Amino acid sequence: MTVRTDGALAGILKDIQRPGARPKPTRAATGKRGPGRPKGKRSDPKFKQITGLIERDLHRAVLIKMLNTGRPHDLGPILSELLGAWVKQK
């Protein structure tokens, strides 16, 4: 069997065939994070993603109010505040 030395897997084949070659340590093995996006709410164990349906007109009105008041385009804090107040009142 002949081994092609060109193409997408050529570098991998060279590393495998080279005696004494060690693979590069992975990010999981080194524990270091590379450059990229910072961790967000989705990966924070304090937060839980939920889904709900609201009327289109209400959603549009909320977005317009958020834009007019300069609030970030994130409904999470608003929902947390409203649900927290509702729980305390019951």
VENBELQUI-V7688 format. One line per field, one symbol per residue. phi: phi as a letter, one per 20 degrees, with the letter a starting at -180 (. if undefined). A space follows every 10 residues. Layout:
# VENBELQUI-V7688
phi=???
This chain:
# VENBELQUI-V7688
phi=.edfdcofef fffffffffm fdfffefffe meeefqfffd ffeeffdcec cbdcfgffff ffffffffem fffcegffff fffffffffe
